[in-house]
Amino acid sequence: MATGKSCSRWFAPIAALLMVVSLSGCFDKEGDQRKAFIDFLQNTVMRSGERLPTLTADQKKQFGPFVSDYAILYGYSQQLNQAMDAGIRPVVESVNAIRVPQDYMTQRDALRQANGSLNVLSQQLQSAKMQADSSRSALKQNEELKPVYDKAWDKVVTAPANAMQPLIPAAQTFTQQLVQVGDFIAQQGTQVSFVANGIQFPTSEQASQYNALIGPLAEQHRAFTQAYTTATNAMQ
């Protein structure tokens, strides 16, 4: 009987001690994962260009539950890059291809298509931002991680999202005007002639109509270029 009492007396403290050690180890592991993720945010995400890196298998193991925190940043960045590649850069390529008046006609179909995709692009980016904001609001981050993550968020999400707001309408206005110029030249058929990288019309009325159409292009090009530069810089 005495032996039985002795065993019961020491069993509970030993079990409690083992539990404390186990829980302590768990908390230490999460702390290490958090520190590794913070280091990644500061030294990789904050210094990355427009393309955030995909996590390696080792990094996923190092970051543990914080992989989901990064997935929000990475997911929005991917959608933004796709929007630039599919919606904005085709506009830049077509604009850069216009060097002489004939090019307004040859590029108008590509520009018309790009203009049509910009409406969808705007909606997609708004939806992506709302989804990212919603996912972020559900995160539970302590005081050590949150300020670092906030800075990464500003760089990856907030700044590019704000920069895209003036870019899309500027691209829409510019491409629409370029298409109108191309359509006008095409409508003149054989009446128009191209001489020395210039254009000639048989009547002053046609020349006036053409000049009225190309008149806004310089300012629209400046606005688009400025907005595009701001957006690309925000994504660096």
C-alpha positions in Angstrom: 0.0 0.0 0.0 2.8 2.4 0.9 4.4 1.8 -2.5 1.2 2.5 -4.3 0.8 5.8 -2.5 4.3 6.8 -3.3 3.7 6.2 -7.0 0.5 8.1 -7.1 2.2 11.0 -5.2 4.8 11.5 -7.9 2.9 10.6 -11.0 0.9 13.8 -11.3 3.9 16.2 -10.9 5.9 14.3 -13.5 2.9 14.3 -16.0 2.5 18.0 -15.4 6.1 18.6 -16.0 6.1 16.6 -19.3 3.1 18.6 -20.4 4.8 21.9 -19.7 7.9 20.8 -21.6 5.7 19.7 -24.5 3.8 23.0 -24.7 6.9 25.0 -24.3 8.5 23.2 -27.2 5.4 23.9 -29.3 5.5 27.7 -28.5 9.2 27.8 -29.2 8.6 26.2 -32.6 5.9 28.8 -33.6 8.3 31.5 -32.4 11.0 30.2 -34.7 8.6 30.0 -37.6 7.5 33.6 -37.0 11.0 34.9 -36.8 11.9 33.0 -40.0 8.8 34.5 -41.8 9.6 38.0 -40.5 13.2 37.7 -41.8 11.8 36.6 -45.2 9.4 39.6 -45.3 12.2 42.1 -44.5 15.0 40.7 -46.6 13.2 39.1 -49.6 9.6 40.5 -50.0 10.6 44.1 -49.3 13.6 43.8 -51.6 11.9 41.9 -54.4 11.0 43.4 -57.7 7.5 43.0 -59.3 7.6 39.2 -59.1 7.4 37.7 -55.6 9.1 34.4 -55.3 7.3 31.1 -54.9 8.0 29.4 -51.6 10.3 26.4 -51.6 9.4 23.2 -49.7 12.0 24.2 -47.1 10.6 27.7 -46.7 7.1 26.3 -46.2 8.4 24.0 -43.5 10.3 26.9 -41.9 7.3 29.3 -41.9 4.7 26.7 -40.8 1.3 28.4 -40.4 2.6 31.7 -41.7 2.6 30.2 -45.2 -1.0 31.3 -45.4 -0.1 34.9 -44.5 2.3 35.0 -47.4 -0.2 33.3 -49.8 -2.4 36.4 -49.5 0.5 38.7 -50.6 1.6 36.3 -53.3 -1.9 35.7 -54.7 -2.6 39.4 -55.1 0.8 40.0 -56.7 0.2 37.2 -59.2 -3.2 38.7 -60.2 -1.7 42.1 -60.6 1.2 40.9 -62.8 -1.3 39.0 -64.9 -3.3 42.1 -65.3 -0.3 44.1 -66.4 0.9 41.4 -68.8 -2.5 40.7 -70.4 -4.1 44.2 -70.3 -1.5 47.0 -70.0 1.6 45.9 -71.8 -0.2 45.0 -75.0 -1.2 48.7 -75.1 2.4 49.8 -74.6 3.5 47.5 -77.4 0.9 48.8 -79.9 1.6 52.4 -79.0 5.4 51.9 -79.4 4.7 50.4 -82.8 3.0 53.6 -84.1 5.7 55.6 -85.8 4.0 56.8 -89.0 0.4 57.6 -89.9 -0.2 54.2 -91.5 0.5 52.5 -88.2 -2.7 54.0 -86.8 -4.5 51.6 -89.1 -2.4 48.6 -88.7 -2.5 48.8 -84.9 -6.2 49.7 -84.5 -7.5 46.1 -84.2 -5.0 45.3 -81.5 -5.8 48.6 -79.7 -9.5 47.9 -80.0 -9.1 44.5 -78.4 -7.0 46.0 -75.7 -9.5 48.7 -75.0 -12.3 46.1 -74.6 -10.2 44.0 -72.1 -9.5 47.0 -69.9 -13.1 47.1 -68.6 -12.8 43.5 -67.5 -9.3 44.2 -66.1 -10.6 46.9 -63.9 -13.3 44.7 -62.4 -10.8 41.8 -61.9 -8.4 44.0 -60.0 -11.2 45.4 -57.8 -12.3 41.9 -57.0 -8.7 40.8 -56.3 -8.2 43.7 -53.9 -11.4 43.0 -52.0 -10.5 39.4 -51.7 -7.1 40.2 -50.4 -8.4 42.7 -47.9 -11.0 40.2 -46.7 -8.4 37.5 -46.2 -6.0 39.8 -44.4 -8.7 40.9 -41.9 -9.0 37.3 -40.8 -5.4 37.0 -39.9 -4.3 36.8 -36.3 -0.8 38.4 -36.0 1.0 39.4 -32.9 2.8 42.7 -32.2 6.1 41.4 -33.5 4.8 40.3 -36.9 2.0 42.8 -37.7 4.1 45.9 -38.3 6.5 44.0 -40.6 3.6 42.4 -42.5 1.9 45.8 -42.7 4.9 47.3 -44.5 5.0 44.3 -46.9 1.3 44.8 -47.5 1.8 48.5 -48.4 4.5 47.5 -50.9 2.8 44.5 -52.5 -0.9 45.5 -52.3 -1.7 49.0 -51.3 0.8 51.0 -53.4 0.3 49.0 -56.7 -3.5 49.1 -56.2 -3.5 52.8 -55.8 -1.2 53.3 -58.8 -3.5 51.2 -61.0 -6.5 53.3 -60.4 -5.4 56.2 -62.7 -3.6 53.9 -65.1 -6.6 51.9 -66.4 -8.8 54.9 -67.3 -5.8 56.7 -68.9 -5.2 53.6 -71.0 -8.9 53.4 -72.0 -9.0 57.0 -73.1 -5.8 56.8 -75.0 -6.5 53.6 -76.8 -10.0 54.7 -77.8 -8.7 57.9 -79.3 -6.0 55.9 -81.2 -8.6 53.6 -82.6 -10.7 56.6 -83.8 -7.7 58.0 -85.7 -7.1 54.6 -87.3 -10.7 54.2 -88.3 -10.9 57.7 -89.8 -7.8 57.1 -92.0 -9.2 53.7 -93.1 -12.6 55.3 -94.0 -10.9 57.7 -96.4 -9.8 54.7 -98.6 -7.7 55.7 -101.6 -8.3 59.4 -101.0 -5.6 59.5 -98.5 -1.9 59.3 -99.4 1.2 58.8 -97.3 4.3 60.8 -98.2 7.6 61.1 -96.4 6.2 59.5 -93.2 3.3 62.0 -93.3 -0.3 62.0 -94.5 -2.1 64.0 -97.1 -5.9 64.5 -97.7 -7.5 65.9 -100.8 -9.7 68.4 -98.9 -9.0 70.8 -96.1 -12.1 69.5 -94.3 -10.6 66.0 -94.1 -7.3 67.4 -93.0 -9.1 69.4 -90.3 -11.0 66.3 -89.1 -7.7 64.4 -88.9 -6.0 67.2 -87.0 -8.9 67.3 -84.5 -8.6 63.6 -83.9 -4.8 63.6 -83.3 -4.9 66.8 -81.3 -5.6 65.2 -77.9 -3.1 62.4 -78.5 -0.1 64.2 -77.1 -1.7 64.9 -73.8 -3.3 61.5 -73.6 0.0 59.8 -74.3 1.7 61.9 -71.6 -1.0 61.0 -69.0 -0.8 57.3 -69.9 3.0 57.2 -69.8 3.1 59.0 -66.5 0.5 56.6 -65.0 2.3 53.6 -66.4 5.6 54.7 -65.0 4.1 55.3 -61.6 2.4 51.8 -61.6 5.6 50.0 -62.7 7.6 51.8 -60.1 5.0 50.9 -57.4 5.4 47.2 -58.3 9.2 47.3 -58.0 
